[in-house]
Amino acid sequence: MARNALVTGGTRGLGAAIAKELKAAGHNVVVTYAGNDDAAAKFTQETGIHAEKWDVADYEACEKGVARVEERIGPIDVLVNNAGITRDGTLHKMAPDAWEAVIRTNLSSAFNMCRVVINGMRERGFGRLIQISSINGQKGQMGQANYAAAKAGLIGFTKSIAQENARKGITANVVAPGYCETDMVAAVPQEVLDKIVGQIPVGRLGQAEEIAQAVRYLASDEAGFITGSTLSINGGQYMV
């Protein structure tokens, strides 16, 4: 069944792949982005998927942004919280603003977005809340205390809201990707990337489309008995 879907951070990388996959599944899709107007315009031109610009770390901006989206496509049935940033550094060198920026964008944004849409989902008796975490939120990562904390927080957050809303026809799940061929991973020095790939049993990086296909299923009506779960897609690098 076609649903209305909103993907945060959806104009590039994993978010773009997820948005395109949901559109291919027949859903009405809108994405958000934070600052790259050129990338957003190119994405919309190539896919026909509308992009709205706002800061998902700002609760009031989320309220206003979701209202605009719902005016365009109707009530949100599927929410994918994918927006994220990195501000890497070891703890003894990490500035407080680097911690705050990552926590607000990667974790607080999920609260903001879910809080804005949850009452409508409860009233309608259907919803799919999907958070994009990370392998590093499961195992930790040197130099990413802020990022790992935020991504781990998404897992606990999702388990809690899954329990609260299960009887209202709403599922809440997490997808925890490993290292995939995205712009964020492309910025990693080659010698470091080679070491990472050497730790992945399947011997390669993941593809954004592989993550998107999992999200497509979790967003479907057929996935109604899956809630509070974390799906690890990491090529066997970290087995939970």
N, C-alpha and C positions, 0 to 999 in steps of 0.2 A: 504493500500500500504506500502511495506517495505521501510523504510527510514534509513539514517545513523544518529546515535544518539551518543552524547557525554555527559557523566554525571560526573560532578566534585565531588570530595570527594565520589567516588562511590564504595569503597571496603568494607565499613562497614555501619551498621545502615540504616538510611533512603535511603542513596545513593545506597547501595547494593540492597535493595528491589526495588528501582526504576529501576536500571539497569536490574535486572532479569525480572521485569515486561515488560519492553520495549523489551527485547529479546524474551519473550514469545509472544509478539504481532507481532513478525516477523522482528523487526528492527535489523540492524547491529549495535552493541553497543560496545563502548570503554569507559573506565572510567579513571579518574585521581585519584591520591593519592599524599600525601605530604611526608610521612616519614616512615610509618610502612610497611617495605618490607615483613615481614612474613605474615601479614594480607593480603597484596595484592597477594602474591603468593598463599596463601590458597584460596582466592576468585577466582582467575583465574583457579586454579586446579578444584575447585568445579563447576564452572559455564561455563568455556570455554570462558569467556569474558576477553579480553586483557586489561591490566592496564598499563597506562603510568604515570611516576613519574615526577611531576614538581610543582613549587610553583605558584599557580594561582594568588597570590598577586603581581607577577612580570610580567609586561607586555611583556617584551622580551621573557621570558620563555613561556608565553602563545602563542606568535607568533610561536616559534619554536616547541612547543608541538603540537599545532593544525596542523602544517605542517606535522608532523610525523603521526598523526592520519589520516589525509586526504590521505597520501600516502598508508596507510593500508586499509582504507574502502571507500575512496572517499569523496566528499564534505559533510560537516556537514549540515544536514537538521533540526535536533532537538538538541537543547542545553539545558541541565538542570543544572543550577547553584545551587549546593547543598553544596559545600564546606563551612565549618564554624568551628569556634573555640569559646571557652569562656575563659574569663579572668575576673572573677567576682570580684566585690568589690564596696563598696559605694563610691560616688564621692569624699568625703573628704579624702579617703584613696587610691584612684585609682592612680597608677603611669601612667605617660604619655605614657610609652611604652605599657602598657596594653590596653590603648585606641587605640593607633596606630595599634597594632597587630590585634585587632578585626575588626577595620574599614577596614584595608587593606585586610584581608582574607575574611571577610563576605560581604563587599560591593564593595570595589575597584575591587575585582576579577570579579564581575559581569560585570563591565564596560570593564575590560580587555578582557574577553572571548567574550562578545557580540560584542565588537569593532572589534575583529579579524575575526569573522565569518559573520558580517552583510553585507558586500559588496557582498560576494558570494551569500548569500541568496537573496539579492535584484536583482542581475543579473539573478538568476534562477527563480525568482518569487514565491519562497516558503520558509517558515521558521517557526519554532516553538521555541520561547524563553521562558523558564519557570524558574522562580526564586523560590527557597524554602526559604520563610520567616519564621515567627513564631508568635504564639499568643502573645508573648512578644513584638514583633514589632508593634502590634496593640494596646495593652493596657498598655505597659510599665511593668517594674518589678524591685522592689527594689534590689539593688546590681548588676544591669545589664544595667547601662546607656549606656555603649559602645555597648553591644549586641543588646539592644532594638533600639538604634539609627541606627545601621547598618541594622537591619532587617526592620525597618520602612523605611529607605532609599531605600531599594529594591522595595518597593511599589511605591514610587514616581518615581523612575527610570523607572520602568516597564510601568507605565501609560504614561510617556513621549515617550518612544521608541515605544509603541503601536501606538500612534498617528502618529509618523514619518513614520512608515513602513507599515501601514495597507493596503494601496493601492498597495503595492508590494507583496501581498500574504503572509505577515509575521504577525503572531500573537505573542503577548507578554502577559504573564499572571503570576500570583503569586499563589502559594499554601502556606497557612499559617497554619502549623500543630499546634495542641496543644501538650500536654505532651503524648509521646508515649514510648513504651518499647524499648529503645535504650540504648547503653552504656553510653551516656551523662546523661540520666535520671537515670540510675542505680547508678550513682555516687552520687546522691542526698541522704542525710541522710534519713533513713526510716521514722523518725517522721515527717520530712518535706514532704516526699512523701505522707504519709497518709493524711496530711492536703490538699495537692493538689488534691488527688483523691476525697476527701470529697467535693471539690468545683466543681467537674465535674458532671453535671446532669445525664449522662448515667452511672456513678458510676464505671468507670474503665479508665485505660490508653488506648490510641490508639495503634493500631498495625501498624508497618511499611508498611505492605502490603495494608492497607487502604489508606495510603497516595500515595503509588505507583500506585494504580488503578486510582486515580484521575489524576495523571501525565500522565498515559497511554492515557486517553481520551483527555486531552489537547494537547498531542503530535500528535493526530490522524488527518487525513484529514477531518474527520467529524466535528472537532471542529473549523472550519474556521470562524465562526461567533462570536466566543468568543475571545475578546481581551481587554486588559487593565483592566482585572478583577482580584479580589483577592478571592480565594476560601478558606474559613475558615473551617478547619476540626479539631474540638477541643472538640467534645462531648457535645457542648452547654455551655462550660465554659465561653466563651466570645462571645456574639451574636452581630454582626455588622449590 
